[in-house]
Amino acid sequence: MKKTIQLILFIAVVTISISALNSCDSSTYEEISKITNPTYEANMKSIFTSNCTSCHSENGTQQSPYLTTYAEVKDGIENGVVLCIIDNPEDCFYSDIMPPAGRMPQTTIDLIKLWQTNGYVEQ
């Protein structure tokens, strides 16, 4: 019985570890800082999916602006709302830090700004 419980625990730990490795798509500072031509598909989509769409989508808590598509993200950045809220919330009409889980790393914010500067390349 003891060996069965140990085996079950071992399988559970391995399964959870593999799931965590597969679901986590974060980038290191070094990886992000080497990106010179970010695109929506290669870079922005995963940033906004992991940080924003749980609230800012039709399937989330439906808070505007929606940030699930290229057009929505581009529009949110072009109108100044998204970058203001994630980079300098104290200077915006909105005082809470976004995303609610905590401020994004500055390298990620800088990558979004670079995408904007480069003209919102989609692919």
C-alpha positions as CSV (number, residue, x, y, z in Angstrom):
1,M,0.0,0.0,0.0
2,K,2.8,2.4,0.9
3,K,4.5,1.8,-2.5
4,T,1.3,2.4,-4.3
5,I,0.9,5.8,-2.6
6,Q,4.5,6.7,-3.3
7,L,4.0,5.7,-7.0
8,I,0.8,7.8,-7.2
9,L,2.6,10.8,-5.6
10,F,5.6,10.4,-8.0
11,I,3.3,10.3,-11.0
12,A,1.4,13.4,-9.8
13,V,4.6,15.4,-9.3
14,V,6.0,14.4,-12.7
15,T,2.7,15.3,-14.4
16,I,2.4,18.7,-12.7
17,S,6.1,19.4,-13.5
18,I,5.6,18.6,-17.2
19,S,2.4,20.7,-17.3
20,A,4.2,23.6,-15.7
21,L,7.1,23.4,-18.2
22,N,4.8,23.2,-21.2
23,S,2.4,26.0,-20.1
24,C,5.0,28.5,-19.1
25,D,6.1,30.6,-22.1
26,S,8.1,33.3,-20.3
27,S,11.2,34.8,-21.7
28,T,14.4,35.9,-19.9
29,Y,15.7,39.4,-19.9
30,E,18.5,38.3,-22.2
31,E,16.1,36.7,-24.7
32,I,13.8,39.8,-24.7
33,S,16.6,42.3,-25.0
34,K,17.9,40.6,-28.2
35,I,14.7,41.0,-30.1
36,T,15.1,43.9,-32.5
37,N,12.0,43.4,-34.7
38,P,9.1,42.2,-32.6
39,T,5.9,41.1,-34.3
40,Y,2.4,40.6,-33.0
41,E,2.4,36.9,-33.8
42,A,5.9,36.1,-32.5
43,N,6.0,38.3,-29.4
44,M,3.0,40.5,-28.6
45,K,0.3,37.9,-28.7
46,S,1.9,35.8,-26.0
47,I,2.5,38.8,-23.8
48,F,-1.1,40.0,-24.0
49,T,-2.5,36.5,-23.7
50,S,-0.6,35.7,-20.5
51,N,-1.0,39.2,-18.9
52,C,-4.3,40.7,-20.2
53,T,-6.9,38.5,-21.8
54,S,-8.1,36.8,-18.7
55,C,-9.9,40.2,-18.0
56,H,-9.7,42.0,-21.3
57,S,-11.7,39.6,-23.6
58,E,-15.2,38.7,-24.3
59,N,-14.5,35.5,-22.4
60,G,-12.9,37.3,-19.5
61,T,-14.6,39.8,-17.2
62,Q,-15.3,41.8,-20.3
63,Q,-13.3,44.9,-19.3
64,S,-12.6,47.4,-22.1
65,P,-10.4,47.5,-24.0
66,Y,-10.4,44.0,-25.3
67,L,-6.9,42.8,-26.1
68,T,-7.4,39.4,-27.8
69,T,-6.6,40.2,-31.4
70,Y,-4.0,42.1,-33.4
71,A,-6.4,44.9,-34.2
72,E,-7.6,45.3,-30.6
73,V,-4.0,45.3,-29.1
74,K,-2.8,47.8,-31.8
75,D,-5.8,50.1,-31.2
76,G,-5.3,49.9,-27.4
77,I,-1.7,51.0,-27.8
78,E,-2.4,53.6,-30.5
79,N,-5.0,55.4,-28.4
80,G,-2.4,55.6,-25.5
81,V,-4.5,53.7,-22.9
82,V,-2.6,50.4,-22.8
83,L,1.0,51.7,-22.5
84,C,0.0,54.4,-20.1
85,I,-1.7,51.9,-17.8
86,I,1.1,49.3,-17.9
87,D,4.0,51.7,-17.8
88,N,2.9,54.8,-15.8
89,P,-0.4,54.1,-14.1
90,E,0.1,57.0,-11.7
91,D,0.1,59.4,-14.7
92,C,-3.1,57.9,-16.2
93,F,-6.7,58.3,-15.4
94,Y,-6.4,54.8,-13.9
95,S,-4.4,54.4,-10.7
96,D,-4.3,50.6,-10.4
97,I,-1.3,48.6,-11.6
98,M,-2.0,46.5,-14.6
99,P,-1.9,43.6,-14.9
100,P,-3.4,43.0,-11.4
101,A,-0.8,40.3,-10.7
102,G,1.9,42.9,-10.7
103,R,3.7,45.2,-13.1
104,M,5.3,43.6,-16.1
105,P,9.1,43.6,-16.3
106,Q,10.4,46.8,-17.8
107,T,12.0,44.7,-20.6
108,T,8.6,43.5,-21.6
109,I,7.2,47.0,-21.6
110,D,10.1,48.2,-23.6
111,L,9.5,45.4,-26.1
112,I,5.9,46.6,-26.5
113,K,7.2,50.1,-27.1
114,L,9.6,48.8,-29.7
115,W,6.8,47.1,-31.5
116,Q,4.9,50.4,-31.5
117,T,8.0,52.3,-32.8
118,N,8.5,49.7,-35.5
119,G,5.0,50.2,-36.8
120,Y,3.0,47.3,-35.3
121,V,4.3,44.6,-37.5
122,E,1.8,41.7,-37.5
123,Q,3.8,38.7,-38.7
